[in-house]
Amino acid sequence: MTPDIELVTAAGAPEAIGPYSHAAKVGNLLFCSGQIPIDPETKAIVPGGIEEQTRQVLTNIKAVMASQGVELSAIAKTTIFLTSMSDFPTVNGLYAEAFGEHKPARSTIQVAGLPLGSLVEIECIAVL
Protein backbone atom coordinates (compact mmCIF):
# COMPACT_ATOMS: atom_id res chain seq x y z
CA MET A 1 0.00 0.00 0.00
CA THR A 2 1.33 3.44 -0.96
CA PRO A 3 0.70 6.23 1.57
CA ASP A 4 -1.14 9.34 0.42
CA ILE A 5 1.67 11.90 0.06
CA GLU A 6 1.07 15.47 -1.09
CA LEU A 7 4.20 17.27 -2.27
CA VAL A 8 4.33 20.96 -1.38
CA THR A 9 5.80 23.82 -3.37
CA ALA A 10 5.71 26.96 -1.25
CA ALA A 11 5.33 30.43 -2.73
CA GLY A 12 7.81 32.78 -1.11
CA ALA A 13 10.41 30.10 -0.45
CA PRO A 14 13.44 29.72 -2.73
CA GLU A 15 13.20 27.14 -5.50
CA ALA A 16 14.60 23.75 -4.64
CA ILE A 17 18.18 23.30 -5.86
CA GLY A 18 17.66 19.61 -6.54
CA PRO A 19 15.02 16.97 -7.18
CA TYR A 20 12.96 17.53 -4.04
CA SER A 21 9.94 19.47 -2.79
CA HIS A 22 9.78 22.12 -0.08
CA ALA A 23 7.78 19.67 2.01
CA ALA A 24 5.75 16.49 1.93
CA LYS A 25 2.38 16.28 3.65
CA VAL A 26 1.37 12.89 5.02
CA GLY A 27 -1.85 12.93 6.98
CA ASN A 28 -1.58 15.77 9.46
CA LEU A 29 2.23 15.83 9.38
CA LEU A 30 4.38 18.14 7.27
CA PHE A 31 7.95 16.97 6.64
CA CYS A 32 9.93 20.04 5.54
CA SER A 33 13.10 19.80 3.51
CA GLY A 34 16.13 21.51 4.94
CA GLN A 35 16.25 25.20 4.16
CA ILE A 36 19.52 26.92 3.42
CA PRO A 37 19.98 30.71 3.27
CA ILE A 38 18.95 31.28 -0.32
CA ASP A 39 17.22 34.56 -1.07
CA PRO A 40 14.17 33.63 -3.19
CA GLU A 41 14.56 36.76 -5.33
CA THR A 42 18.28 36.57 -6.13
CA LYS A 43 18.42 32.74 -5.96
CA ALA A 44 21.79 33.08 -4.21
CA ILE A 45 23.07 32.62 -0.69
CA VAL A 46 22.50 35.86 1.24
CA PRO A 47 25.62 37.93 1.79
CA GLY A 48 27.05 38.14 5.28
CA GLY A 49 27.84 35.63 7.95
CA ILE A 50 26.00 33.25 10.23
CA GLU A 51 23.54 35.88 11.52
CA GLU A 52 22.31 36.89 8.07
CA GLN A 53 22.22 33.28 6.93
CA THR A 54 20.25 32.08 9.95
CA ARG A 55 17.72 34.89 9.55
CA GLN A 56 17.18 33.90 5.90
CA VAL A 57 16.81 30.20 6.76
CA LEU A 58 14.14 31.08 9.34
CA THR A 59 12.39 33.33 6.80
CA ASN A 60 12.38 30.47 4.30
CA ILE A 61 10.94 28.08 6.88
CA LYS A 62 8.21 30.61 7.71
CA ALA A 63 7.32 30.76 3.99
CA VAL A 64 6.94 26.96 3.85
CA MET A 65 4.79 27.01 7.00
CA ALA A 66 2.68 29.90 5.66
CA SER A 67 2.00 27.94 2.46
CA GLN A 68 0.13 25.48 4.68
CA GLY A 69 -1.64 28.13 6.73
CA VAL A 70 0.39 27.57 9.90
CA GLU A 71 3.06 29.38 11.87
CA LEU A 72 6.28 28.23 13.52
CA SER A 73 4.20 27.12 16.52
CA ALA A 74 3.05 24.12 14.42
CA ILE A 75 6.60 22.75 14.34
CA ALA A 76 7.16 19.72 16.57
CA LYS A 77 10.81 18.92 15.70
CA THR A 78 13.73 20.69 14.07
CA THR A 79 17.20 19.61 13.07
CA ILE A 80 19.90 22.26 12.70
CA PHE A 81 23.00 21.53 10.65
CA LEU A 82 26.02 23.79 11.22
CA THR A 83 29.42 23.76 9.55
CA SER A 84 30.90 25.08 12.80
CA MET A 85 29.61 24.59 16.33
CA SER A 86 31.25 27.92 17.18
CA ASP A 87 28.23 29.45 15.39
CA PHE A 88 25.82 27.72 17.80
CA PRO A 89 25.37 30.66 20.23
CA THR A 90 24.38 33.01 17.39
CA VAL A 91 22.05 30.49 15.75
CA ASN A 92 20.54 29.52 19.11
CA GLY A 93 19.77 33.15 19.95
CA LEU A 94 18.11 33.87 16.60
CA TYR A 95 16.22 30.56 16.78
CA ALA A 96 14.93 31.43 20.28
CA GLU A 97 13.88 34.88 19.04
CA ALA A 98 11.98 33.39 16.08
CA PHE A 99 10.23 30.65 18.07
CA GLY A 100 9.48 32.67 21.20
CA GLU A 101 7.83 30.59 23.92
CA HIS A 102 7.36 27.63 21.52
CA LYS A 103 10.23 25.20 22.04
CA PRO A 104 9.98 22.21 19.67
CA ALA A 105 12.20 19.18 20.09
CA ARG A 106 15.55 19.85 18.41
CA SER A 107 18.85 18.34 17.40
CA THR A 108 21.92 20.30 16.33
CA ILE A 109 24.63 18.61 14.30
CA GLN A 110 27.99 19.81 13.01
CA VAL A 111 28.63 18.72 9.42
CA ALA A 112 31.62 18.89 7.10
CA GLY A 113 29.75 20.93 4.50
CA LEU A 114 26.36 22.15 3.32
CA PRO A 115 24.93 22.89 -0.14
CA LEU A 116 26.27 25.97 -1.93
CA GLY A 117 28.72 26.59 0.91
CA SER A 118 26.05 27.69 3.36
CA LEU A 119 26.88 27.81 7.06
CA VAL A 120 23.49 26.63 8.36
CA GLU A 121 20.57 24.46 7.28
CA ILE A 122 17.39 23.73 9.23
CA GLU A 123 14.77 21.07 8.55
CA CYS A 124 11.56 20.49 10.48
CA ILE A 125 8.45 18.42 11.05
CA ALA A 126 5.17 20.20 11.73
CA VAL A 127 1.73 19.09 12.79
CA LEU A 128 -1.11 20.51 10.73
ChimeraX commands (.cxc) that place a marker at each C-alpha (Angstrom):
marker #1 position 0.00,0.00,0.00 radius 0.5
marker #1 position 1.33,3.44,-0.96 radius 0.5
marker #1 position 0.70,6.23,1.57 radius 0.5
marker #1 position -1.14,9.34,0.42 radius 0.5
marker #1 position 1.67,11.90,0.06 radius 0.5
marker #1 position 1.07,15.47,-1.09 radius 0.5
marker #1 position 4.20,17.27,-2.27 radius 0.5
marker #1 position 4.33,20.96,-1.38 radius 0.5
marker #1 position 5.80,23.82,-3.37 radius 0.5
marker #1 position 5.71,26.96,-1.25 radius 0.5
marker #1 position 5.33,30.43,-2.73 radius 0.5
marker #1 position 7.81,32.78,-1.11 radius 0.5
marker #1 position 10.41,30.10,-0.45 radius 0.5
marker #1 position 13.44,29.72,-2.73 radius 0.5
marker #1 position 13.20,27.14,-5.50 radius 0.5
marker #1 position 14.60,23.75,-4.64 radius 0.5
marker #1 position 18.18,23.30,-5.86 radius 0.5
marker #1 position 17.66,19.61,-6.54 radius 0.5
marker #1 position 15.02,16.97,-7.18 radius 0.5
marker #1 position 12.96,17.53,-4.04 radius 0.5
marker #1 position 9.94,19.47,-2.79 radius 0.5
marker #1 position 9.78,22.12,-0.08 radius 0.5
marker #1 position 7.78,19.67,2.01 radius 0.5
marker #1 position 5.75,16.49,1.93 radius 0.5
marker #1 position 2.38,16.28,3.65 radius 0.5
marker #1 position 1.37,12.89,5.02 radius 0.5
marker #1 position -1.85,12.93,6.98 radius 0.5
marker #1 position -1.58,15.77,9.46 radius 0.5
marker #1 position 2.23,15.83,9.38 radius 0.5
marker #1 position 4.38,18.14,7.27 radius 0.5
marker #1 position 7.95,16.97,6.64 radius 0.5
marker #1 position 9.93,20.04,5.54 radius 0.5
marker #1 position 13.10,19.80,3.51 radius 0.5
marker #1 position 16.13,21.51,4.94 radius 0.5
marker #1 position 16.25,25.20,4.16 radius 0.5
marker #1 position 19.52,26.92,3.42 radius 0.5
marker #1 position 19.98,30.71,3.27 radius 0.5
marker #1 position 18.95,31.28,-0.32 radius 0.5
marker #1 position 17.22,34.56,-1.07 radius 0.5
marker #1 position 14.17,33.63,-3.19 radius 0.5
marker #1 position 14.56,36.76,-5.33 radius 0.5
marker #1 position 18.28,36.57,-6.13 radius 0.5
marker #1 position 18.42,32.74,-5.96 radius 0.5
marker #1 position 21.79,33.08,-4.21 radius 0.5
marker #1 position 23.07,32.62,-0.69 radius 0.5
marker #1 position 22.50,35.86,1.24 radius 0.5
marker #1 position 25.62,37.93,1.79 radius 0.5
marker #1 position 27.05,38.14,5.28 radius 0.5
marker #1 position 27.84,35.63,7.95 radius 0.5
marker #1 position 26.00,33.25,10.23 radius 0.5
marker #1 position 23.54,35.88,11.52 radius 0.5
marker #1 position 22.31,36.89,8.07 radius 0.5
marker #1 position 22.22,33.28,6.93 radius 0.5
marker #1 position 20.25,32.08,9.95 radius 0.5
marker #1 position 17.72,34.89,9.55 radius 0.5
marker #1 position 17.18,33.90,5.90 radius 0.5
marker #1 position 16.81,30.20,6.76 radius 0.5
marker #1 position 14.14,31.08,9.34 radius 0.5
marker #1 position 12.39,33.33,6.80 radius 0.5
marker #1 position 12.38,30.47,4.30 radius 0.5
marker #1 position 10.94,28.08,6.88 radius 0.5
marker #1 position 8.21,30.61,7.71 radius 0.5
marker #1 position 7.32,30.76,3.99 radius 0.5
marker #1 position 6.94,26.96,3.85 radius 0.5
marker #1 position 4.79,27.01,7.00 radius 0.5
marker #1 position 2.68,29.90,5.66 radius 0.5
marker #1 position 2.00,27.94,2.46 radius 0.5
marker #1 position 0.13,25.48,4.68 radius 0.5
marker #1 position -1.64,28.13,6.73 radius 0.5
marker #1 position 0.39,27.57,9.90 radius 0.5
marker #1 position 3.06,29.38,11.87 radius 0.5
marker #1 position 6.28,28.23,13.52 radius 0.5
marker #1 position 4.20,27.12,16.52 radius 0.5
marker #1 position 3.05,24.12,14.42 radius 0.5
marker #1 position 6.60,22.75,14.34 radius 0.5
marker #1 position 7.16,19.72,16.57 radius 0.5
marker #1 position 10.81,18.92,15.70 radius 0.5
marker #1 position 13.73,20.69,14.07 radius 0.5
marker #1 position 17.20,19.61,13.07 radius 0.5
marker #1 position 19.90,22.26,12.70 radius 0.5
marker #1 position 23.00,21.53,10.65 radius 0.5
marker #1 position 26.02,23.79,11.22 radius 0.5
marker #1 position 29.42,23.76,9.55 radius 0.5
marker #1 position 30.90,25.08,12.80 radius 0.5
marker #1 position 29.61,24.59,16.33 radius 0.5
marker #1 position 31.25,27.92,17.18 radius 0.5
marker #1 position 28.23,29.45,15.39 radius 0.5
marker #1 position 25.82,27.72,17.80 radius 0.5
marker #1 position 25.37,30.66,20.23 radius 0.5
marker #1 position 24.38,33.01,17.39 radius 0.5
marker #1 position 22.05,30.49,15.75 radius 0.5
marker #1 position 20.54,29.52,19.11 radius 0.5
marker #1 position 19.77,33.15,19.95 radius 0.5
marker #1 position 18.11,33.87,16.60 radius 0.5
marker #1 position 16.22,30.56,16.78 radius 0.5
marker #1 position 14.93,31.43,20.28 radius 0.5
marker #1 position 13.88,34.88,19.04 radius 0.5
marker #1 position 11.98,33.39,16.08 radius 0.5
marker #1 position 10.23,30.65,18.07 radius 0.5
marker #1 position 9.48,32.67,21.20 radius 0.5
marker #1 position 7.83,30.59,23.92 radius 0.5
marker #1 position 7.36,27.63,21.52 radius 0.5
marker #1 position 10.23,25.20,22.04 radius 0.5
marker #1 position 9.98,22.21,19.67 radius 0.5
marker #1 position 12.20,19.18,20.09 radius 0.5
marker #1 position 15.55,19.85,18.41 radius 0.5
marker #1 position 18.85,18.34,17.40 radius 0.5
marker #1 position 21.92,20.30,16.33 radius 0.5
marker #1 position 24.63,18.61,14.30 radius 0.5
marker #1 position 27.99,19.81,13.01 radius 0.5
marker #1 position 28.63,18.72,9.42 radius 0.5
marker #1 position 31.62,18.89,7.10 radius 0.5
marker #1 position 29.75,20.93,4.50 radius 0.5
marker #1 position 26.36,22.15,3.32 radius 0.5
marker #1 position 24.93,22.89,-0.14 radius 0.5
marker #1 position 26.27,25.97,-1.93 radius 0.5
marker #1 position 28.72,26.59,0.91 radius 0.5
marker #1 position 26.05,27.69,3.36 radius 0.5
marker #1 position 26.88,27.81,7.06 radius 0.5
marker #1 position 23.49,26.63,8.36 radius 0.5
marker #1 position 20.57,24.46,7.28 radius 0.5
marker #1 position 17.39,23.73,9.23 radius 0.5
marker #1 position 14.77,21.07,8.55 radius 0.5
marker #1 position 11.56,20.49,10.48 radius 0.5
marker #1 position 8.45,18.42,11.05 radius 0.5
marker #1 position 5.17,20.20,11.73 radius 0.5
marker #1 position 1.73,19.09,12.79 radius 0.5
marker #1 position -1.11,20.51,10.73 radius 0.5
marker link #1:1,2 radius 0.2
marker link #1:2,3 radius 0.2
marker link #1:3,4 radius 0.2
marker link #1:4,5 radius 0.2
marker link #1:5,6 radius 0.2
marker link #1:6,7 radius 0.2
marker link #1:7,8 radius 0.2
marker link #1:8,9 radius 0.2
marker link #1:9,10 radius 0.2
marker link #1:10,11 radius 0.2
marker link #1:11,12 radius 0.2
marker link #1:12,13 radius 0.2
marker link #1:13,14 radius 0.2
marker link #1:14,15 radius 0.2
marker link #1:15,16 radius 0.2
marker link #1:16,17 radius 0.2
marker link #1:17,18 radius 0.2
marker link #1:18,19 radius 0.2
marker link #1:19,20 radius 0.2
marker link #1:20,21 radius 0.2
marker link #1:21,22 radius 0.2
marker link #1:22,23 radius 0.2
marker link #1:23,24 radius 0.2
marker link #1:24,25 radius 0.2
marker link #1:25,26 radius 0.2
marker link #1:26,27 radius 0.2
marker link #1:27,28 radius 0.2
marker link #1:28,29 radius 0.2
marker link #1:29,30 radius 0.2
marker link #1:30,31 radius 0.2
marker link #1:31,32 radius 0.2
marker link #1:32,33 radius 0.2
marker link #1:33,34 radius 0.2
marker link #1:34,35 radius 0.2
marker link #1:35,36 radius 0.2
marker link #1:36,37 radius 0.2
marker link #1:37,38 radius 0.2
marker link #1:38,39 radius 0.2
marker link #1:39,40 radius 0.2
marker link #1:40,41 radius 0.2
marker link #1:41,42 radius 0.2
marker link #1:42,43 radius 0.2
marker link #1:43,44 radius 0.2
marker link #1:44,45 radius 0.2
marker link #1:45,46 radius 0.2
marker link #1:46,47 radius 0.2
marker link #1:47,48 radius 0.2
marker link #1:48,49 radius 0.2
marker link #1:49,50 radius 0.2
marker link #1:50,51 radius 0.2
marker link #1:51,52 radius 0.2
marker link #1:52,53 radius 0.2
marker link #1:53,54 radius 0.2
marker link #1:54,55 radius 0.2
marker link #1:55,56 radius 0.2
marker link #1:56,57 radius 0.2
marker link #1:57,58 radius 0.2
marker link #1:58,59 radius 0.2
marker link #1:59,60 radius 0.2
marker link #1:60,61 radius 0.2
marker link #1:61,62 radius 0.2
marker link #1:62,63 radius 0.2
marker link #1:63,64 radius 0.2
marker link #1:64,65 radius 0.2
marker link #1:65,66 radius 0.2
marker link #1:66,67 radius 0.2
marker link #1:67,68 radius 0.2
marker link #1:68,69 radius 0.2
marker link #1:69,70 radius 0.2
marker link #1:70,71 radius 0.2
marker link #1:71,72 radius 0.2
marker link #1:72,73 radius 0.2
marker link #1:73,74 radius 0.2
marker link #1:74,75 radius 0.2
marker link #1:75,76 radius 0.2
marker link #1:76,77 radius 0.2
marker link #1:77,78 radius 0.2
marker link #1:78,79 radius 0.2
marker link #1:79,80 radius 0.2
marker link #1:80,81 radius 0.2
marker link #1:81,82 radius 0.2
marker link #1:82,83 radius 0.2
marker link #1:83,84 radius 0.2
marker link #1:84,85 radius 0.2
marker link #1:85,86 radius 0.2
marker link #1:86,87 radius 0.2
marker link #1:87,88 radius 0.2
marker link #1:88,89 radius 0.2
marker link #1:89,90 radius 0.2
marker link #1:90,91 radius 0.2
marker link #1:91,92 radius 0.2
marker link #1:92,93 radius 0.2
marker link #1:93,94 radius 0.2
marker link #1:94,95 radius 0.2
marker link #1:95,96 radius 0.2
marker link #1:96,97 radius 0.2
marker link #1:97,98 radius 0.2
marker link #1:98,99 radius 0.2
marker link #1:99,100 radius 0.2
marker link #1:100,101 radius 0.2
marker link #1:101,102 radius 0.2
marker link #1:102,103 radius 0.2
marker link #1:103,104 radius 0.2
marker link #1:104,105 radius 0.2
marker link #1:105,106 radius 0.2
marker link #1:106,107 radius 0.2
marker link #1:107,108 radius 0.2
marker link #1:108,109 radius 0.2
marker link #1:109,110 radius 0.2
marker link #1:110,111 radius 0.2
marker link #1:111,112 radius 0.2
marker link #1:112,113 radius 0.2
marker link #1:113,114 radius 0.2
marker link #1:114,115 radius 0.2
marker link #1:115,116 radius 0.2
marker link #1:116,117 radius 0.2
marker link #1:117,118 radius 0.2
marker link #1:118,119 radius 0.2
marker link #1:119,120 radius 0.2
marker link #1:120,121 radius 0.2
marker link #1:121,122 radius 0.2
marker link #1:122,123 radius 0.2
marker link #1:123,124 radius 0.2
marker link #1:124,125 radius 0.2
marker link #1:125,126 radius 0.2
marker link #1:126,127 radius 0.2
marker link #1:127,128 radius 0.2
view
